[in-house]
Amino acid sequence: MTGPVIVGTDGSRAAAAAVEWAAGDAARRGLPLRVVHAVDRLPYEIARYPIPVEDQLDRAGRRILEEAEQAVRETHPAVRVTPALIEGDPSRVLRQEAANAAEIVIGSRGHGGFAGMLLGSVGMHVAGQVDVPVVVVRPGVSAPHGLVVVGVDGSAEAGAALTYAYEQARLRECRLLALYAWQLPVHSFAPEIAYDLDEVRTAQEDYVADALRTHRERNPGVPAETRAVCAHPVTALVEAGQKADLLVVGSRGRGAVGAAVLGSVSRAVLHHAHCPVAVVRVPRPSAEDA
């Protein structure tokens, strides 16, 4: 992928964290960085607020971009930065920007978010809805753990997530943990049905190992561990993410409804994980491929 890393900013703490994360990723991948601020005039388009409000929005947007660009130049001077002030709804602007991007990076919530919300509306309207990975970053700096965690379940989206996770682990020169969470069926708790949990656990671990075999062969330099746990996928992923630098999930798994762009597990992980989360989907075939 030769397109730029796109990061959206509105000047909030979460956006500043997203800019920092995006700059680091652009530096590791040798890609340019495009910093985007969307000027959404809709909330201000009422008769008593004419042109001066629009000018204020433009000036504020340019100031936000200048501050973001300066922050990148101070920490990653080798990264080529391009600021972009674009009119429109932030979610729609970022979805359009994704057409020529390597990935989209956004803060967990912007200035308009409620204090108790971990994920804002922009993140929910972009993650899983574009063909490139979307990384959601929360404010707050944590010590690096040297670990990338990826959720696997055998779906096509999980395969795409594995590819992205391996790339991130290789570029960061860190470990990879492929996590598969499985649950016993409800009827297994009936007294007349007996399950050998060790046997089930071994079968699940073999399943994960098979899923990773091709990726291991393609990335021999990445130390990778597989783990199958009997737990709810959200619980397992969020707990593993507490000691990870990045948590990678597919946009939807095997159990998701075909029409859903973001599955329940991915959505819950975005809401509850406190490390950066990357949502990866399988690119849709282009008209030329059809």
Sine and cosine of phi, psi and omega as CSV:
sin_phi,cos_phi,sin_psi,cos_psi,sin_omega,cos_omega
0.00,0.00,0.84,-0.55,-0.05,-1.00
-0.95,-0.30,-0.06,1.00,0.03,-1.00
-0.93,0.36,0.22,-0.98,-0.02,-1.00
-0.98,0.22,0.31,-0.95,0.23,-0.97
-0.99,0.16,0.81,-0.59,0.00,-1.00
-0.97,-0.22,0.78,-0.63,0.08,-1.00
-0.80,-0.60,0.74,-0.67,0.05,-1.00
-1.00,-0.07,0.63,-0.78,0.01,-1.00
-0.64,-0.77,0.58,-0.81,0.12,-0.99
-0.78,-0.62,0.21,0.98,0.02,-1.00
1.00,0.06,-0.02,1.00,-0.01,-1.00
-0.98,0.22,0.18,-0.98,0.03,-1.00
-0.88,0.47,-0.66,0.75,0.01,-1.00
-0.91,0.42,-0.63,0.78,0.03,-1.00
-0.91,0.41,-0.63,0.78,0.05,-1.00
-0.88,0.47,-0.64,0.77,0.05,-1.00
-0.91,0.41,-0.61,0.79,0.03,-1.00
-0.91,0.42,-0.67,0.75,0.03,-1.00
-0.88,0.47,-0.69,0.72,0.01,-1.00
-0.89,0.46,-0.70,0.72,-0.01,-1.00
-0.90,0.43,-0.71,0.70,-0.04,-1.00
-0.90,0.44,-0.64,0.77,0.02,-1.00
-0.89,0.46,-0.68,0.74,0.03,-1.00
-0.90,0.44,-0.64,0.77,-0.01,-1.00
-0.94,0.34,-0.65,0.76,0.05,-1.00
-0.87,0.49,-0.65,0.76,0.02,-1.00
-0.90,0.44,-0.69,0.72,0.00,-1.00
-0.91,0.42,-0.57,0.82,-0.08,-1.00
-1.00,-0.05,-0.10,1.00,-0.01,-1.00
0.92,0.39,0.59,0.81,-0.03,-1.00
-0.91,-0.42,0.42,-0.91,0.11,-0.99
-0.95,0.30,0.31,-0.95,0.00,-1.00
-0.88,-0.47,0.77,-0.64,0.05,-1.00
-0.91,-0.40,0.90,-0.44,-0.03,-1.00
-0.99,-0.16,0.87,-0.49,-0.13,-0.99
-0.91,-0.41,0.74,-0.67,0.16,-0.99
-0.84,-0.54,0.83,-0.56,-0.01,-1.00
-1.00,-0.07,0.81,-0.59,0.06,-1.00
-1.00,-0.07,0.96,-0.26,-0.02,-1.00
-0.99,-0.13,0.97,-0.23,-0.07,-1.00
-1.00,0.07,-0.23,0.97,-0.13,-0.99
-0.80,0.60,-0.71,0.70,-0.02,-1.00
-0.90,0.43,-0.27,0.96,-0.08,-1.00
-0.95,-0.32,0.02,1.00,-0.07,-1.00
-0.99,0.13,0.95,0.32,0.09,-1.00
-0.76,-0.65,0.39,-0.92,-0.22,-0.97
-0.84,0.54,-0.63,0.78,-0.11,-0.99
-0.99,0.16,-0.04,1.00,0.07,-1.00
-0.86,-0.51,0.99,0.16,-0.03,-1.00
-0.99,0.17,-0.58,-0.82,-0.14,-0.99
-0.78,0.63,-0.66,0.75,-0.05,-1.00
-0.80,0.60,-0.58,0.81,0.02,-1.00
-0.92,0.40,-0.63,0.78,0.03,-1.00
-0.88,0.47,-0.67,0.74,0.04,-1.00
-0.88,0.47,-0.65,0.76,0.02,-1.00
-0.89,0.45,-0.64,0.77,0.02,-1.00
-0.90,0.44,-0.67,0.74,0.02,-1.00
-0.90,0.44,-0.72,0.70,-0.02,-1.00
-0.89,0.45,-0.67,0.74,0.02,-1.00
-0.90,0.44,-0.65,0.76,0.01,-1.00
-0.90,0.44,-0.68,0.73,0.03,-1.00
-0.90,0.44,-0.61,0.79,0.02,-1.00
-0.91,0.42,-0.66,0.75,0.03,-1.00
-0.88,0.47,-0.68,0.73,0.00,-1.00
-0.92,0.39,-0.65,0.76,0.02,-1.00
-0.89,0.46,-0.67,0.74,0.01,-1.00
-0.91,0.42,-0.65,0.76,0.01,-1.00
-0.91,0.40,-0.69,0.73,0.00,-1.00
-0.89,0.46,-0.66,0.75,0.02,-1.00
-0.90,0.44,-0.65,0.76,0.02,-1.00
-0.88,0.47,-0.65,0.76,0.02,-1.00
-0.91,0.40,-0.69,0.72,-0.04,-1.00
-0.90,0.43,-0.50,0.86,0.01,-1.00
-0.96,0.29,-0.57,0.82,-0.07,-1.00
-0.99,-0.14,-0.53,0.85,-0.03,-1.00
-0.69,-0.73,0.95,0.31,-0.09,-1.00
-0.88,0.47,-0.36,0.93,-0.03,-1.00
-0.99,0.17,-0.24,0.97,-0.03,-1.00
-0.98,0.20,0.76,-0.65,0.05,-1.00
-0.99,0.17,0.88,-0.48,-0.10,-0.99
-0.94,-0.35,0.71,-0.70,0.08,-1.00
-0.81,-0.59,0.90,-0.44,0.06,-1.00
-0.99,0.13,0.51,-0.86,0.01,-1.00
-0.61,-0.79,0.86,-0.50,0.07,-1.00
-0.98,-0.22,0.91,-0.41,-0.13,-0.99
-0.79,-0.61,0.72,-0.70,0.03,-1.00
-0.99,0.14,0.65,-0.76,0.07,-1.00
0.65,-0.76,0.12,-0.99,0.07,-1.00
-0.90,0.43,0.76,-0.65,-0.08,-1.00
-0.81,0.58,-0.66,0.75,-0.01,-1.00
-0.90,0.44,-0.71,0.71,-0.01,-1.00
-0.92,0.40,-0.64,0.76,0.02,-1.00
-0.87,0.50,-0.72,0.70,-0.03,-1.00
-0.93,0.36,-0.58,0.81,0.06,-1.00
-0.90,0.43,-0.62,0.79,0.05,-1.00
-0.93,0.37,-0.64,0.77,0.01,-1.00
-0.89,0.45,-0.46,0.89,-0.06,-1.00
-0.90,0.43,-0.35,0.94,-0.06,-1.00
-0.86,0.51,-0.51,0.86,-0.04,-1.00
-0.85,-0.53,0.46,0.89,-0.11,-0.99
-0.94,-0.35,0.37,-0.93,0.16,-0.99
-0.99,0.12,-0.58,0.82,0.06,-1.00
-0.24,-0.97,0.29,-0.96,0.06,-1.00
-0.91,-0.41,0.73,-0.68,0.03,-1.00
-0.84,-0.54,0.76,-0.65,-0.01,-1.00
-0.65,-0.76,0.38,-0.93,0.09,-1.00
-0.97,0.23,0.37,-0.93,-0.06,-1.00
-0.89,0.45,-0.59,0.81,0.10,-0.99
-0.34,-0.94,0.51,-0.86,-0.08,-1.00
-0.99,-0.15,-0.35,-0.94,-0.04,-1.00
-0.89,0.46,-0.47,0.88,-0.08,-1.00
-1.00,0.07,-0.03,1.00,-0.08,-1.00
-0.97,0.23,0.47,-0.88,0.10,-0.99
-0.96,0.28,0.55,-0.84,-0.10,-0.99
-0.85,0.53,-0.56,0.83,-0.06,-1.00
-0.99,0.11,-0.08,1.00,-0.06,-1.00
-1.00,0.03,0.72,-0.69,0.05,-1.00
-1.00,0.04,-0.40,0.92,-0.03,-1.00
-0.73,-0.68,0.77,-0.64,-0.02,-1.00
-1.00,0.07,0.07,-1.00,-0.06,-1.00
-0.93,0.38,-0.55,0.84,0.00,-1.00
-0.89,0.46,-0.71,0.70,0.02,-1.00
-0.86,0.51,-0.67,0.74,-0.02,-1.00
-0.93,0.37,-0.45,0.89,-0.04,-1.00
-1.00,-0.07,0.01,1.00,0.03,-1.00
-0.89,-0.46,-0.71,0.70,-0.03,-1.00
-0.86,0.50,0.79,-0.62,0.01,-1.00
0.99,0.13,-0.09,1.00,-0.06,-1.00
-0.94,-0.33,0.03,1.00,0.06,-1.00
-0.80,-0.60,0.32,-0.95,-0.09,-1.00
-0.98,0.19,-0.26,0.97,-0.02,-1.00
-0.99,-0.15,0.35,-0.94,0.05,-1.00
-0.87,0.50,0.61,-0.79,0.07,-1.00
-0.89,-0.45,0.85,-0.53,-0.03,-1.00
-0.95,-0.31,0.82,-0.57,0.02,-1.00
-0.96,-0.29,0.83,-0.56,-0.12,-0.99
-0.89,-0.45,0.70,-0.72,0.04,-1.00
-0.99,-0.17,0.46,-0.89,0.04,-1.00
-0.94,0.35,0.37,-0.93,0.00,-1.00
0.95,-0.31,0.77,-0.64,-0.02,-1.00
-0.99,-0.16,0.78,-0.62,0.04,-1.00
-0.87,-0.50,0.42,-0.91,0.01,-1.00
-0.91,0.41,0.63,-0.78,0.00,-1.00
-0.91,0.42,0.61,-0.80,0.00,-1.00
-0.97,-0.26,-0.26,0.97,-0.03,-1.00
0.94,0.35,0.59,0.81,-0.07,-1.00
-0.56,-0.83,0.72,-0.70,0.18,-0.98
-0.92,-0.40,0.78,-0.62,0.01,-1.00
-0.95,-0.31,0.69,-0.72,0.04,-1.00
-0.74,-0.67,0.70,-0.71,0.06,-1.00
-1.00,0.05,0.71,-0.70,0.02,-1.00
-0.81,-0.59,0.55,-0.83,0.06,-1.00
-0.49,-0.87,0.17,0.98,0.03,-1.00
1.00,0.03,-0.06,1.00,0.00,-1.00
-0.99,0.17,0.26,-0.97,0.04,-1.00
-0.89,0.45,-0.62,0.78,0.02,-1.00
-0.90,0.43,-0.60,0.80,0.03,-1.00
-0.92,0.40,-0.55,0.83,0.07,-1.00
-0.90,0.43,-0.66,0.75,0.05,-1.00
-0.91,0.41,-0.61,0.79,0.03,-1.00
-0.90,0.43,-0.62,0.78,0.04,-1.00
-0.88,0.47,-0.69,0.72,0.01,-1.00
-0.87,0.50,-0.71,0.70,0.01,-1.00
-0.92,0.40,-0.67,0.74,-0.03,-1.00
-0.90,0.44,-0.66,0.75,0.04,-1.00
-0.89,0.45,-0.65,0.76,0.04,-1.00
-0.88,0.48,-0.70,0.72,0.01,-1.00
-0.90,0.44,-0.68,0.73,0.01,-1.00
-0.90,0.43,-0.63,0.78,0.01,-1.00
-0.91,0.41,-0.71,0.70,-0.02,-1.00
-0.92,0.39,-0.56,0.83,-0.01,-1.00
-1.00,0.07,-0.17,0.99,-0.05,-1.00
0.82,0.57,0.78,0.63,-0.03,-1.00
-0.74,-0.68,-0.01,-1.00,-0.04,-1.00
-0.99,0.14,0.37,-0.93,0.06,-1.00
-0.83,-0.55,0.72,-0.69,0.10,-0.99
-0.88,-0.47,0.89,-0.46,0.09,-1.00
-0.99,-0.11,0.89,-0.45,-0.14,-0.99
-0.92,-0.39,0.79,-0.61,0.06,-1.00
-0.85,-0.52,0.89,-0.46,0.01,-1.00
-0.98,-0.20,0.79,-0.61,-0.01,-1.00
-0.80,-0.60,0.41,-0.91,-0.02,-1.00
-0.73,-0.68,0.62,-0.78,0.08,-1.00
-0.93,0.36,0.60,-0.80,0.06,-1.00
-0.89,0.45,0.42,-0.91,-0.06,-1.00
-0.85,0.53,-0.62,0.78,-0.06,-1.00
-0.93,0.36,-0.20,0.98,-0.01,-1.00
-0.93,0.36,-0.29,0.96,0.00,-1.00
-1.00,0.06,-0.02,1.00,0.07,-1.00
-0.93,0.35,0.65,-0.76,-0.09,-1.00
-0.88,0.47,-0.46,0.89,-0.05,-1.00
-0.99,0.12,-0.07,1.00,0.00,-1.00
-0.92,-0.39,0.81,-0.59,-0.02,-1.00
-0.88,-0.47,0.78,-0.62,0.05,-1.00
-0.92,-0.39,0.68,-0.73,0.15,-0.99
-1.00,0.05,0.98,-0.21,-0.10,-0.99
-0.89,0.46,-0.59,0.81,0.03,-1.00
-0.89,0.45,-0.64,0.77,0.01,-1.00
-0.92,0.39,-0.67,0.75,0.03,-1.00
-0.90,0.43,-0.69,0.72,-0.01,-1.00
-0.88,0.48,-0.67,0.74,0.02,-1.00
-0.89,0.45,-0.65,0.76,0.02,-1.00
-0.90,0.44,-0.64,0.77,0.01,-1.00
-0.93,0.37,-0.64,0.77,0.02,-1.00
-0.91,0.42,-0.63,0.78,0.06,-1.00
-0.89,0.45,-0.61,0.80,0.01,-1.00
-0.88,0.47,-0.71,0.71,0.00,-1.00
-0.91,0.41,-0.66,0.75,0.00,-1.00
-0.87,0.49,-0.65,0.76,0.04,-1.00
-0.90,0.43,-0.64,0.77,-0.02,-1.00
-0.90,0.43,-0.48,0.88,-0.06,-1.00
-1.00,-0.09,-0.12,0.99,-0.16,-0.99
-0.84,0.55,-0.75,0.66,-0.02,-1.00
-0.89,0.45,-0.66,0.75,-0.01,-1.00
-0.92,0.39,-0.60,0.80,0.04,-1.00
-0.89,0.46,-0.68,0.73,-0.03,-1.00
-0.91,0.42,-0.55,0.84,-0.02,-1.00
-0.99,0.16,-0.34,0.94,-0.06,-1.00
-0.77,-0.64,0.91,0.42,-0.08,-1.00
-0.91,0.41,-0.36,0.93,-0.04,-1.00
-1.00,0.07,-0.05,1.00,-0.02,-1.00
-0.99,-0.14,0.90,-0.43,0.07,-1.00
-0.93,0.36,0.89,-0.45,-0.10,-1.00
-0.83,-0.56,0.62,-0.78,0.04,-1.00
-0.83,-0.56,0.62,-0.78,0.08,-1.00
-0.94,-0.35,0.58,-0.82,-0.01,-1.00
-0.55,-0.83,0.79,-0.62,0.10,-1.00
-0.92,-0.39,0.81,-0.59,-0.05,-1.00
-0.80,-0.61,0.57,-0.82,0.07,-1.00
-1.00,0.04,1.00,-0.08,-0.06,-1.00
-0.23,-0.97,0.23,-0.97,0.10,-0.99
-0.93,0.36,0.67,-0.74,-0.05,-1.00
-0.82,0.57,-0.66,0.75,-0.03,-1.00
-0.90,0.43,-0.73,0.69,0.00,-1.00
-0.86,0.51,-0.73,0.69,-0.04,-1.00
-0.90,0.43,-0.69,0.72,-0.04,-1.00
-0.94,0.35,-0.68,0.73,-0.01,-1.00
-0.90,0.43,-0.67,0.74,0.03,-1.00
-0.90,0.44,-0.68,0.73,0.01,-1.00
-0.91,0.42,-0.55,0.84,-0.02,-1.00
-0.93,0.37,-0.27,0.96,0.02,-1.00
-0.91,0.41,-0.38,0.93,0.01,-1.00
-0.86,-0.50,0.52,0.86,-0.03,-1.00
-0.83,-0.55,0.43,-0.90,0.10,-0.99
-1.00,0.04,-0.37,0.93,-0.01,-1.00
-0.39,-0.92,0.68,-0.73,0.07,-1.00
-0.90,-0.44,0.83,-0.56,-0.10,-1.00
-0.91,-0.41,0.76,-0.65,0.03,-1.00
-0.71,-0.71,0.42,-0.91,0.13,-0.99
-0.98,0.22,0.35,-0.94,-0.04,-1.00
-0.91,0.42,-0.55,0.83,0.10,-0.99
-0.39,-0.92,0.50,-0.87,-0.08,-1.00
-0.98,-0.18,-0.30,-0.95,-0.08,-1.00
-0.91,0.42,-0.50,0.87,-0.08,-1.00
-1.00,0.02,0.00,1.00,-0.09,-1.00
-0.97,0.23,0.52,-0.85,0.08,-1.00
-0.91,0.41,0.65,-0.76,-0.08,-1.00
-0.82,0.57,-0.55,0.83,-0.05,-1.00
-0.99,0.14,-0.19,0.98,-0.06,-1.00
-0.97,0.24,0.73,-0.68,0.04,-1.00
-1.00,0.03,-0.33,0.94,0.01,-1.00
-0.65,-0.76,0.88,-0.47,-0.04,-1.00
-0.96,0.28,0.20,-0.98,-0.06,-1.00
-0.91,0.41,-0.59,0.81,0.00,-1.00
-0.93,0.38,-0.74,0.67,0.00,-1.00
-0.87,0.49,-0.67,0.74,-0.01,-1.00
-0.89,0.45,-0.70,0.71,-0.01,-1.00
-0.92,0.38,-0.62,0.78,0.03,-1.00
-0.89,0.46,-0.66,0.75,0.04,-1.00
-0.87,0.49,-0.57,0.82,-0.03,-1.00
-0.98,0.22,-0.50,0.86,-0.20,-0.98
-0.92,-0.40,-0.39,0.92,-0.01,-1.00
-0.95,0.30,0.59,-0.81,-0.03,-1.00
-0.95,-0.32,0.07,1.00,0.16,-0.99
-0.97,-0.23,0.22,-0.98,0.07,-1.00
-0.84,0.55,0.65,-0.76,-0.02,-1.00
-0.85,-0.52,0.78,-0.62,0.08,-1.00
-0.96,-0.28,0.80,-0.60,0.05,-1.00
-0.96,-0.28,0.84,-0.54,-0.09,-1.00
-0.87,-0.50,0.72,-0.70,0.06,-1.00
-0.84,-0.54,0.33,-0.94,0.06,-1.00
-0.97,0.24,0.83,-0.56,-0.01,-1.00
-0.84,0.54,0.65,-0.76,0.06,-1.00
-0.96,0.27,0.57,-0.82,0.01,-1.00
-0.90,0.44,0.67,-0.74,0.03,-1.00
-0.98,0.21,0.18,-0.98,0.01,-1.00
-0.88,0.47,-0.53,0.85,0.00,-1.00
-0.94,0.34,-0.50,0.86,0.00,-1.00
-0.98,0.18,-0.37,0.93,-0.07,-1.00
-0.94,0.34,0.00,0.00,0.00,0.00
